[in-house]
Amino acid sequence: MATKRTTTKPPKAPASAQPAECQPCGGTGNVAVTVRVGRKRRPVGQQDGLCLACLGSGTAPES
């Protein structure tokens, strides 16, 4: 006969009112992308790009 488990689950933490911000973009939804030009592909500057972790929403993805 199998024994019964007697352990209990810890209580869940209450959900916060504010969603957590995305780590790569810092909650802005944009990240800096290096622009490269020329045959040797040298970097000349940066432009804003869409954050692929949160898809521009600025909130942390639920995993």
C-alpha beads as a LAMMPS data file, in Angstrom:
LAMMPS data file: protein, C-alpha beads

63 atoms
62 bonds

1 atom types
1 bond types

-500.0 500.0 xlo xhi
-500.0 500.0 ylo yhi
-500.0 500.0 zlo zhi

Masses

1 110.0

Atoms # bond

1 1 1 0.000 0.000 0.000
2 1 1 1.325 3.447 -0.960
3 1 1 1.965 6.033 1.712
4 1 1 0.213 9.412 1.652
5 1 1 2.082 12.649 1.244
6 1 1 1.861 14.926 4.220
7 1 1 3.729 17.962 2.870
8 1 1 1.867 21.199 2.262
9 1 1 2.404 23.724 -0.483
10 1 1 3.687 27.158 0.554
11 1 1 1.115 29.964 0.137
12 1 1 1.361 31.933 -3.098
13 1 1 2.516 35.516 -2.943
14 1 1 -0.217 38.047 -3.784
15 1 1 -0.045 39.480 -7.290
16 1 1 1.351 42.993 -7.465
17 1 1 -0.767 45.788 -8.917
18 1 1 2.031 46.954 -11.242
19 1 1 3.403 44.488 -13.826
20 1 1 7.166 44.007 -13.716
21 1 1 9.189 45.886 -16.308
22 1 1 11.172 44.104 -19.003
23 1 1 14.886 43.668 -18.218
24 1 1 16.497 44.172 -21.687
25 1 1 14.680 47.433 -22.483
26 1 1 14.065 48.722 -18.949
27 1 1 10.335 49.125 -19.582
28 1 1 10.633 51.446 -22.584
29 1 1 9.946 48.873 -25.307
30 1 1 12.961 50.062 -27.335
31 1 1 16.541 48.806 -27.384
32 1 1 19.623 50.266 -29.060
33 1 1 20.693 48.477 -32.257
34 1 1 24.163 49.103 -33.697
35 1 1 24.173 50.342 -37.300
36 1 1 27.018 48.924 -39.429
37 1 1 28.095 50.247 -42.847
38 1 1 30.768 49.628 -45.441
39 1 1 32.541 46.613 -46.791
40 1 1 34.275 45.954 -43.456
41 1 1 30.972 46.458 -41.582
42 1 1 32.252 49.121 -39.201
43 1 1 29.821 50.456 -36.569
44 1 1 28.796 54.090 -37.158
45 1 1 26.051 54.612 -34.601
46 1 1 22.928 53.261 -32.980
47 1 1 19.216 53.423 -33.697
48 1 1 16.165 52.393 -31.710
49 1 1 14.731 48.963 -32.344
50 1 1 11.765 47.021 -31.005
51 1 1 12.498 44.928 -27.914
52 1 1 12.059 41.276 -28.890
53 1 1 11.659 40.103 -25.286
54 1 1 8.446 42.060 -24.608
55 1 1 7.532 43.022 -28.208
56 1 1 7.428 46.718 -27.340
57 1 1 4.965 46.526 -24.443
58 1 1 7.605 47.262 -21.775
59 1 1 6.248 44.667 -19.340
60 1 1 8.034 41.457 -18.432
61 1 1 6.830 38.395 -20.342
62 1 1 5.031 35.786 -18.276
63 1 1 7.012 32.559 -18.386

Bonds

1 1 1 2
2 1 2 3
3 1 3 4
4 1 4 5
5 1 5 6
6 1 6 7
7 1 7 8
8 1 8 9
9 1 9 10
10 1 10 11
11 1 11 12
12 1 12 13
13 1 13 14
14 1 14 15
15 1 15 16
16 1 16 17
17 1 17 18
18 1 18 19
19 1 19 20
20 1 20 21
21 1 21 22
22 1 22 23
23 1 23 24
24 1 24 25
25 1 25 26
26 1 26 27
27 1 27 28
28 1 28 29
29 1 29 30
30 1 30 31
31 1 31 32
32 1 32 33
33 1 33 34
34 1 34 35
35 1 35 36
36 1 36 37
37 1 37 38
38 1 38 39
39 1 39 40
40 1 40 41
41 1 41 42
42 1 42 43
43 1 43 44
44 1 44 45
45 1 45 46
46 1 46 47
47 1 47 48
48 1 48 49
49 1 49 50
50 1 50 51
51 1 51 52
52 1 52 53
53 1 53 54
54 1 54 55
55 1 55 56
56 1 56 57
57 1 57 58
58 1 58 59
59 1 59 60
60 1 60 61
61 1 61 62
62 1 62 63
